[in-house]
């Protein structure tokens, strides 16, 4: 039974078992088991239930055992929106924002996304890789087991491919699952700006020179577009997303962050996997999202870091029946956090989500946003044994202790990938 693992002694085991994404009242359904246990074989869950039920199984008697000692266990977090590969922080812009400069004012002066683009283009692949590897260790240390990673800080053929190839290397060389997204339409790069037809010529480059390489090399699963004021219009975004789909890339959209453009409606029209941000959606958008299969991914870390007072309307979205998920939006400009527990705290205090709703949004609903709900996001037989264990007495304490990391152990595919120094397992 060398390939079997018994994880037992969870005071609360949050399984989130069930069918389909959680909507409305079901967003609070944790399928919690008291004094719970999991049996794992070859990285997959073979049994989940009470300690008494699981420990009496024949296979459990010969399995390697980890006793959680009354801690809380839940599915590993699924962070469905990150900008993993970047060259440095943008701490200088942080000061400007504190002094009152807006996101758009900073961008007009060559800051923002274009600042990160300049740094990524100048950086070596090895330097970018080492920075990303350090970040991935921190993601794991905070209970994340799967994350989406976007390109979008290259904005030329060589640099975008450099980022996407790094996603592939990183996925192969460390334990976290990385889902790659092409975000070439993040911003019109500096060399195309201020010229007649600049955006049009850049989109042509995406269609003719970037997407063929990405599609043929299978370097991404999704195609994303920043559809907003100062970035790309709805029509431009639709064109890029449709071109991406021809190369096998499913659409997702940065939608309604700075202004209402109709990006959320575009996401619904194209049956996009997710539309992310959605701070500026109106009532009819909310109703439409409630009737759709497109996940509304909320990114409160971004609003918090920018010092904004308007967060996404989580309660209205939940009441409308939308599939709501949460993610960090880890990036150097607007949300430099790797901590899903901190995002849960912001979801509770700023979005008025309950702790249960926030956990569901950060696990099974986020798995739906990445189209991986059949393998991750809940602790059920046949799914990957991706588990986050927290040194708390009750799951509600995970967001309650804001800015504090109580993650005691993280397991990916049945393998312990993080454990606190104090732990003995």
C-alpha positions in Angstrom: 0.0 0.0 0.0 3.0 2.3 -0.5 1.0 4.6 -2.8 -1.8 5.0 -0.3 -2.1 7.9 2.1 -4.5 8.4 5.0 -5.2 12.0 6.0 -7.2 11.8 9.2 -8.1 13.8 12.3 -9.7 16.9 10.6 -12.1 18.6 13.1 -13.8 20.0 10.0 -13.4 18.5 6.6 -14.9 20.8 4.0 -15.6 18.5 1.0 -17.7 20.8 -1.2 -19.0 17.6 -2.9 -21.9 18.0 -5.3 -22.8 18.6 -8.9 -22.3 21.8 -11.0 -21.1 25.2 -9.9 -22.6 26.7 -6.7 -25.2 29.5 -7.2 -27.4 31.5 -4.9 -28.1 29.7 -1.6 -26.0 26.7 -2.6 -22.9 29.0 -2.5 -22.9 28.4 1.2 -22.9 24.6 0.9 -19.6 23.3 2.2 -20.7 19.6 2.7 -18.8 19.7 6.0 -17.8 16.5 7.7 -16.9 16.6 11.4 -13.9 14.5 12.5 -13.2 13.8 8.8 -10.7 11.8 6.9 -9.5 11.1 3.3 -7.9 8.1 1.7 -5.6 8.8 -1.2 -4.3 6.4 -3.8 -1.9 7.4 -6.5 -2.6 11.1 -6.0 -6.4 10.7 -6.2 -9.1 10.6 -3.5 -10.4 7.0 -3.1 -12.5 7.7 0.0 -13.8 10.7 2.0 -15.9 10.6 5.1 -15.8 10.5 8.9 -12.6 9.2 10.6 -14.5 6.1 11.7 -15.8 5.3 8.2 -12.5 5.8 6.4 -10.1 4.3 9.0 -12.0 1.0 9.0 -11.4 0.5 5.2 -8.9 -2.3 4.5 -6.6 0.0 2.4 -6.5 2.5 5.2 -4.7 0.1 7.5 -1.6 -0.2 5.3 -1.5 3.5 4.2 1.0 6.1 5.3 -0.9 8.2 7.9 -1.0 12.0 8.5 -3.0 13.0 11.5 -4.2 16.6 11.3 -4.7 16.8 15.0 -8.1 18.5 14.9 -7.2 21.1 12.3 -9.5 22.3 9.5 -9.0 20.8 6.0 -10.5 22.0 2.7 -9.8 21.8 -1.0 -6.7 23.5 -2.1 -7.4 27.0 -3.3 -7.9 27.5 -7.1 -6.5 31.0 -8.0 -8.1 31.6 -11.4 -6.6 35.0 -12.2 -2.9 35.8 -11.8 -0.2 37.5 -13.7 2.5 35.1 -12.5 5.5 36.1 -14.7 6.8 39.6 -14.3 10.1 41.2 -13.7 9.8 43.4 -10.6 7.5 45.3 -8.3 6.0 48.7 -9.2 6.6 50.1 -5.7 7.3 53.6 -7.1 3.8 53.7 -8.6 2.4 52.7 -5.2 3.7 56.0 -3.8 2.2 57.9 -6.6 -1.2 56.3 -6.0 -1.0 57.1 -2.3 -0.3 60.8 -3.3 -3.5 60.8 -5.4 -2.5 59.8 -8.9 -5.1 57.6 -10.7 -4.4 54.3 -12.4 -5.0 55.9 -15.7 -2.8 59.0 -15.0 0.1 56.7 -14.1 -0.5 54.7 -17.3 -0.5 57.8 -19.5 3.0 58.7 -18.1 4.4 55.3 -19.2 3.7 53.6 -16.0 1.2 50.8 -15.3 1.2 47.8 -17.7 3.7 49.4 -20.1 6.1 49.8 -17.3 6.0 46.1 -16.6 6.2 45.4 -20.3 9.5 47.3 -20.6 11.0 45.4 -17.7 9.9 42.0 -18.9 11.3 42.6 -22.4 14.7 43.5 -20.8 14.7 40.5 -18.4 16.2 37.1 -19.2 14.0 34.0 -19.1 16.1 32.7 -16.2 15.5 35.8 -14.1 11.8 35.7 -14.8 11.7 32.0 -14.0 13.5 32.4 -10.6 11.1 35.2 -9.5 8.1 33.1 -10.5 9.4 30.0 -8.7 9.8 32.0 -5.5 6.2 33.2 -5.9 4.9 29.7 -6.5 6.4 28.6 -3.2 4.5 31.4 -1.5 1.2 30.4 -3.3 1.6 26.9 -2.0 2.5 28.2 1.5 -0.9 30.0 1.6 -2.9 26.9 0.5 -3.1 27.4 -3.3 -2.7 24.2 -5.3 -3.8 25.4 -8.8 -3.4 28.8 -10.5 -4.0 30.4 -13.8 -1.1 32.4 -15.2 -1.5 35.1 -17.9 1.0 36.5 -20.4 0.4 40.2 -21.3 3.6 41.8 -20.1 5.5 41.1 -23.3 3.2 42.6 -26.0 5.6 41.5 -28.8 6.0 38.1 -30.4 9.2 37.1 -28.7 8.3 38.3 -25.2 4.8 36.9 -25.2 6.1 33.5 -26.3 8.9 33.8 -23.7 6.3 34.2 -20.9 4.0 31.3 -22.3 7.0 29.0 -22.6 7.9 29.8 -19.0 4.4 28.8 -17.9 5.0 25.4 -19.5 8.5 25.0 -17.9 7.2 26.0 -14.5 4.3 23.6 -14.7 6.7 20.8 -15.4 9.3 21.7 -12.8 7.3 22.3 -9.6 4.2 20.8 -8.1 1.5 23.5 -8.5 -0.8 23.1 -11.4 -0.5 26.1 -13.8 -3.2 26.9 -16.4 -1.8 29.1 -19.1 -3.7 32.1 -20.6 -2.6 34.3 -23.5 -3.3 37.9 -22.8 -1.5 39.6 -25.7 -4.4 42.0 -25.9 -3.6 43.5 -22.5 -2.7 46.9 -23.8 -1.6 48.5 -27.1 2.2 48.5 -26.8 4.1 51.8 -26.8 5.5 51.3 -30.3 2.0 51.1 -31.8 0.5 54.0 -29.7 -0.2 57.5 -31.0 -0.1 56.3 -34.7 -3.0 56.1 -37.1 -4.4 52.6 -37.0 -2.0 51.5 -34.2 -4.4 49.3 -32.4 -5.6 47.8 -35.6 -2.0 46.9 -36.6 -1.3 45.4 -33.2 -4.4 43.2 -33.4 -3.3 42.0 -36.9 0.1 41.1 -35.3 -1.8 39.1 -32.6 -3.8 37.3 -35.3 -1.1 36.6 -37.8 2.1 36.2 -35.7 1.3 35.4 -32.1 -1.8 33.1 -32.2 -0.3 30.7 -34.8 2.8 30.1 -32.6 0.6 29.7 -29.5 -1.9 27.4 -31.1 0.6 25.1 -32.8 2.8 25.0 -29.7 -0.2 24.5 -27.4 1.2 27.2 -25.2 -2.1 28.3 -23.7 -5.6 27.1 -23.0 -7.3 30.4 -22.8 -7.3 33.8 -24.6 -8.0 36.9 -22.5 -8.6 40.5 -23.4 -8.5 43.7 -21.3 -11.7 45.2 -22.6 -11.9 48.6 -21.0 -11.4 52.3 -21.4 -7.8 52.9 -22.5 -7.3 49.3 -23.6 -9.5 47.5 -26.2 -13.0 48.2 -27.3 -15.8 45.5 -27.3 -15.5 45.0 -31.1 -11.7 44.7 -30.9 -12.0 42.3 -28.0 -14.5 40.2 -29.9 -12.2 40.0 -32.8 -9.2 38.8 -30.7 -11.3 36.3 -28.8 -12.8 34.8 -31.9 -9.3 34.6 -33.5 -8.1 32.8 -30.3 -11.0 30.4 -30.4 -10.0 29.4 -34.0 -6.7 28.3 -32.5 -8.4 26.3 -29.7 -8.1 28.9 -27.0 -11.3 29.4 -24.9 -12.2 33.0 -24.1 -12.1 34.9 -20.8 -12.4 38.7 -20.4 -11.1 41.5 -18.1 -14.5 43.1 -17.9 -16.0 46.3 -16.5 -13.1 47.2 -14.2 -12.6 50.9 -14.9 -15.8 51.7 -16.8 -18.9 49.9 -18.2 -18.1 49.0 -21.8 -20.3 46.0 -22.4 -17.5 43.5 -21.9 -19.5 41.3 -19.5 -22.2 41.0 -22.2 -19.5 40.1 -24.7 -18.2 37.4 -22.4 -21.7 35.9 -22.1 -22.3 36.2 -25.8 -19.1 34.3 -26.5 -19.8 31.8 -23.7 -16.5 32.8 -22.1 -15.2 30.7 -19.2 -15.1 33.8 -17.0 -15.4 37.6 -16.9 -13.2 39.1 -14.3 -13.4 42.3 -12.2 -17.0 43.4 -13.0 -16.9 46.3 -10.6 -18.9 48.5 -13.0 -21.6 46.1 -14.1 -25.2 47.4 -14.1 -28.4 45.7 -13.0 -29.2 44.2 -16.4 -25.6 42.8 -16.7 -26.1 41.2 -13.3 -29.3 39.6 -14.4 -27.7 38.3 -17.6 -24.7 36.9 -15.6 -27.2 35.1 -13.3 -28.7 33.3 -16.3 -25.3 32.5 -17.9 -22.6 29.8 -17.5 -19.9 32.4 -17.5 -18.2 32.7 -14.1 -18.0 36.2 -12.6 -14.5 36.3 -11.0 -14.2 39.0 -8.4 -10.8 40.5 -7.5 -11.1 42.5 -4.3 -7.3 42.6 -3.8 -7.1 45.0 -6.7 -9.7 47.4 -5.4 -8.0 47.2 -1.9 -4.5 48.0 -3.2 -5.7 50.8 -5.4 -7.6 52.3 -2.5 -10.9 52.3 -4.3 -14.2 52.5 -2.5 -16.3 50.6 -5.1 -16.0 46.8 -5.0 -17.8 44.3 -7.3 -21.5 43.9 -6.3 -21.1 40.4 -4.9 -24.4 40.2 -3.1 -26.4 41.3 -6.1 -24.5 38.8 -8.3 -25.2 36.0 -5.8 -28.8 36.9 -5.4 -29.2 36.9 -9.2 -27.8 33.3 -9.4 -24.4 34.2 -11.0 -21.5 31.7 -10.6 -19.2 33.8 -8.4 -15.6 33.0 -7.9 -12.6 34.8 -6.2 -9.0 35.2 -7.2 -5.9 37.2 -6.2 -5.2 39.0 -9.5 -1.5 38.6 -8.4 0.4 41.3 -10.3 3.0 44.0 -9.7 0.8 47.0 -10.3 -2.7 46.6 -8.7 -2.7 43.5 -6.5 0.7 42.3 -5.4 -0.6 39.5 -3.1 -0.3 35.7 -3.3 -2.6 35.1 -0.4 -6.0 33.6 -1.0 -6.8 33.8 2.7 -6.4 37.6 2.5 -8.7 37.6 -0.5 -11.2 35.7 1.6 -11.0 38.3 4.3 -11.6 41.1 1.8 -14.5 39.1 0.3 -16.1 38.9 3.7 -15.5 42.5 4.9 -15.8 44.4 1.6 -18.0 42.2 -0.6 -20.2 41.1 2.4 -19.8 37.4 1.5 -20.0 34.9 4.2 -16.9 32.8 5.0 -18.6 29.7 3.5 -19.5 31.6 0.3 -15.9 32.9 0.0 -14.4 29.4 0.4 -16.7 28.0 -2.2 -15.9 30.8 -4.6 -12.2 30.2 -4.1 -12.4 26.5 -4.7 -15.1 24.7 -6.7 -16.5 27.8 -8.5 -12.9 28.9 -9.4 -12.3 25.4 -10.8 -15.3 25.9 -13.1 -13.7 29.2 -14.2 -10.7 27.1 -15.3 -12.9 24.3 -16.7 -11.2 21.9 -14.3 -14.2 21.1 -12.0 -14.0 17.4 -12.9 -10.5 17.1 -11.3 -10.1 19.8 -8.7 -12.0 22.2 -6.4 -13.7 19.7 -4.1 -12.7 16.6 -2.0 -14.5 13.8 -3.7 -13.7 10.3 -4.9 -11.8 10.3 -8.2 -10.6 13.9 -7.9 -7.1 15.0 -7.2 -6.1 15.0 -3.6 -5.5 18.7 -3.4 -5.8 19.8 0.3 -5.1 22.9 2.3 -4.9 22.4 6.1 -5.3 25.4 8.4 -4.2 25.8 12.0 -7.6 27.0 13.2 -10.5 25.6 15.2 -13.2 26.6 12.8 -13.2 27.3 9.0 -14.6 30.8 9.7 -11.3 31.7 11.3 -9.5 31.5 8.0 -10.8 34.9 6.8 -11.3 36.2 10.3 -7.5 36.4 10.9 -6.8 38.9 8.1 -3.2 39.3 6.9 -2.2 36.3 8.9 -1.3 33.0 7.3 -2.5 30.0 9.3 -1.9 27.4 6.5 -0.3 24.5 8.2 0.1 22.1 5.3 -0.6 22.0 1.6 -1.1 18.8 -0.4 -1.1 18.5 -4.2 -2.1 15.2 -5.9 -1.5 13.4 -2.6 2.0 14.9 -2.1 2.8 17.3 0.7 4.2 20.4 -1.0 4.2 22.7 2.0 4.3 22.3 5.7 5.1 24.7 8.5 8.4 24.4 10.3 6.6 23.5 13.5 4.7 20.6 12.0 5.6 17.0 12.6 3.9 14.7 10.1 
